[in-house]
Amino acid sequence: MNVRFHLDANGRDMAIEHTQDVEPILEWNKAARREEQRSDWGRHVARIPNVVLVKWLDEEYAKGRTGLRMFSSEFDEIVQRKLQDPEWAYLRTDRPALQVGWL
């Protein structure tokens, strides 16, 4: 993931830009969905690009949850909810596309 800092012309305000080539991750997810997982122990459920995790964290900060930290149990609950949402189904690796409702 690349991080770029942009300083506003006023010299006080700054914006932070996060970028990442997510195509390899999304292709890996697509291939992983075609493979059968034989065990429920240690199943690979999803591969989430870092820029998506940062986006989700930023969304929560915008809602006022500024004490939230990535990889905390609270954030893990948010990730679990997001992965149940059909909008984010392409991040899942444990269900065929038809099962998550986006094909």
C-alpha positions as CSV (number, residue, x, y, z in Angstrom):
1,M,0.0,0.0,0.0
2,N,1.3,3.5,-0.9
3,V,0.6,6.4,1.4
4,R,0.9,10.0,0.1
5,F,0.6,13.1,2.2
6,H,-0.9,16.3,0.6
7,L,-0.4,19.6,2.3
8,D,-3.1,22.2,1.7
9,A,-2.0,25.6,0.4
10,N,-2.8,27.1,3.8
11,G,0.1,25.1,5.2
12,R,-2.0,23.7,8.1
13,D,-4.3,21.1,6.7
14,M,-3.2,17.8,5.3
15,A,-4.9,15.0,3.4
16,I,-3.6,11.4,3.4
17,E,-4.1,9.3,0.3
18,H,-3.9,5.5,0.4
19,T,-3.5,3.5,-2.9
20,Q,-2.9,-0.1,-3.6
21,D,-3.0,-2.4,-6.6
22,V,-5.8,-4.7,-5.5
23,E,-6.1,-6.7,-8.8
24,P,-3.8,-9.5,-7.6
25,I,-5.8,-9.9,-4.4
26,L,-9.2,-9.9,-6.2
27,E,-7.9,-12.5,-8.7
28,W,-6.6,-14.7,-5.9
29,N,-10.0,-14.4,-4.2
30,K,-11.8,-15.5,-7.4
31,A,-9.5,-18.5,-7.8
32,A,-9.9,-19.4,-4.1
33,R,-13.7,-19.5,-4.4
34,R,-13.4,-22.2,-7.0
35,E,-11.3,-24.5,-4.7
36,E,-13.1,-26.7,-2.2
37,Q,-12.3,-26.2,1.5
38,R,-12.6,-29.5,3.2
39,S,-12.4,-28.3,6.8
40,D,-14.2,-25.8,8.9
41,W,-11.1,-25.4,11.1
42,G,-8.8,-22.8,9.7
43,R,-11.0,-21.9,6.8
44,H,-9.9,-19.0,4.7
45,V,-12.9,-16.7,4.6
46,A,-11.6,-13.6,2.9
47,R,-8.6,-11.7,1.7
48,I,-9.2,-7.9,2.2
49,P,-6.9,-5.3,0.6
50,N,-5.4,-2.9,3.1
51,V,-7.0,0.1,1.3
52,V,-10.4,-1.4,2.0
53,L,-9.6,-1.9,5.7
54,V,-8.5,1.7,5.9
55,K,-11.7,2.8,4.1
56,W,-13.8,0.9,6.6
57,L,-11.9,2.4,9.5
58,D,-12.2,5.9,8.1
59,E,-16.0,5.4,7.7
60,E,-16.2,4.5,11.4
61,Y,-14.1,7.6,12.3
62,A,-16.5,9.8,10.3
63,K,-19.3,8.3,12.4
64,G,-17.5,9.5,15.5
65,R,-15.9,6.3,16.6
66,T,-12.4,7.9,16.9
67,G,-11.3,5.4,19.5
68,L,-11.7,2.5,17.2
69,R,-8.4,0.7,16.3
70,M,-7.7,-1.6,13.4
71,F,-7.4,-5.3,14.4
72,S,-9.2,-4.8,17.7
73,S,-12.2,-7.0,18.6
74,E,-14.5,-4.1,17.8
75,F,-13.0,-3.6,14.4
76,D,-13.2,-7.4,13.8
77,E,-16.9,-7.2,14.4
78,I,-17.2,-4.5,11.7
79,V,-15.2,-6.6,9.3
80,Q,-17.5,-9.6,9.9
81,R,-20.6,-7.5,9.2
82,K,-19.1,-6.0,6.1
83,L,-18.2,-9.5,4.8
84,Q,-21.9,-10.5,5.2
85,D,-23.0,-7.6,3.0
86,P,-23.4,-8.6,-0.7
87,E,-21.6,-5.3,-1.7
88,W,-18.4,-6.8,-0.3
89,A,-19.0,-10.4,-1.4
90,Y,-16.1,-10.3,-3.9
91,L,-13.7,-10.3,-0.9
92,R,-14.9,-13.7,0.3
93,T,-13.1,-16.8,-0.5
94,D,-15.3,-19.4,1.2
95,R,-18.5,-19.2,-0.8
96,P,-19.2,-19.6,-4.5
97,A,-20.3,-16.4,-6.2
98,L,-23.9,-17.6,-6.7
99,Q,-24.1,-18.3,-3.0
100,V,-23.2,-14.7,-2.0
101,G,-25.6,-13.3,-4.5
102,W,-23.5,-11.2,-6.8
103,L,-23.2,-13.2,-10.0
